[in-house]
Amino acid sequence: MNQIALIFGAIFGLLAIIFGAFGAHLLKKKLTQEQLQSFETGVKYQMYHAIILVVLGFNFKDNSSLNTSIFYAFIIGIILFSFSIYGLVISSSKNKKIKILGPITPLGGLFLVLGWLLLLYKFIVI
């Protein structure tokens, strides 16, 4: 499982750099300031959680179900949170907002919170 966390962490980190550059250079001219800030929020949260996946992947020594749950909470959270923001921003910039993505963003945020809660639990109890 640690290998999966490391792979996803590296992929998400790589994509955060690419998406950040994409937003800063190509989307800057096409998005409103509010849309650009939303896009940047997605990139930041993606990078923060990519880093935590890599750090935890290197430091967790066992494949307990708790560790697996932490990894999956962060992976699912990144996908639902950041990628739904990207979809919302890009689709709304083309006046074709994909409304179904709206409720997905907070669900992704809940998965990120769950990952942090499980990590806190691990530090306190185990």
N, C-alpha and C positions, 0 to 999 in steps of 0.2 A: 504493500500500500504506500510505503514511503516513496517508492519509485514513481507512482502515479502522481503523488503530491508534487514531487520535483518536476516531473514533465509538465503538468498543468501550470505550475508556478512559472516555469520558464516560458511556456507558450503565452500565458496571460501577460507576463512582463514584456515579451517581445511585441505582442499586439498593442499593449498600452503605449509603447514608444511609437509604433507605426500610426496608431489612431491619434495620438497626441500631435504628431507632425502633420497628419492629414487635417486635423482640426485647425491647427495654427496657420497652415499655409493655404490649403485648398478651400476649406469651409469658411474661413474668415471673411471672405468676400460675399458668401452666399447666405450666411446666417445672421440673425439679429444678435445683439449683445447677450440677451437673455438665453437664446438658443445655444450660443457658443459657451456660455457659463454652464449650462446643463450638460453639454457634451464633455466639457472639461471635468465636471464632477464625476461622470462615468469613468473617464480615463484615470482620474486620481484614485477612486475607490478600487478600480481594477488593479492598479499598480500596488497600492498598499496591500491588497490581499494576495497578489502574486508574490510579494516579498514574504509575507507571513507563511504562505505555503512552502516556499523554498526553505525558510528558516526551520519550520517545524519538520519538514521532510528530512532535513539533515540531523535534527536533534531528537526526534522520537525514535526510540530504540526498539520498541515492540509494536506488534501489529494488533493491538487491542481493538475491541469494537468501539471504544471511546475515541481512540485516535482516528479510526476510520470515519466515524461520525463527524468529527471535527473537520477532517479533510473534505468530506462530501458537502458539509454545510457551506464551507467557503467556496468550493467549486461551483455548486449549484447557485449560491448567492451571487457570485460574480457574473455568471451567465445570465441569470434573471435580472439582476439589478443593472449592471453596466450595459449589457447588450440591448436591453429594452429601452434604456435612455438613448442609445445611439439610434435605434430604430425610430423612436418617437421624434427625435430632433431632425433627423434626415427626412423622414416622411412629412413632418409638418413644414419643413422648409420648401417642399414641393407642393404644398397645399393639399396633401393626400394623407393626412395624419392617420396612422394605424391605431385606432382607439383601443383595440384589445390590449395593446402594450401598456396602457395606463395603469391597470391594476396589477400588472406583473412586476413593475418596478418596486412597489412596497413589499411584495412577497419576497423578492430577491433581497431586499433590505432585512427582512425578518430572518432569512437564512444566514445572512452575515452576522446578525446579532446572535443567532443560535450558535454559530461557530465560536464566537467570543465567549458566550455563556458556558459552553461546554469546555472551552479552554480554561476558564476561570475555575470551573468545577474540578477539572483535572489538577490544577495547581493547589487548590484548597484541600481536596479530599484524598487525593492519591499521592 
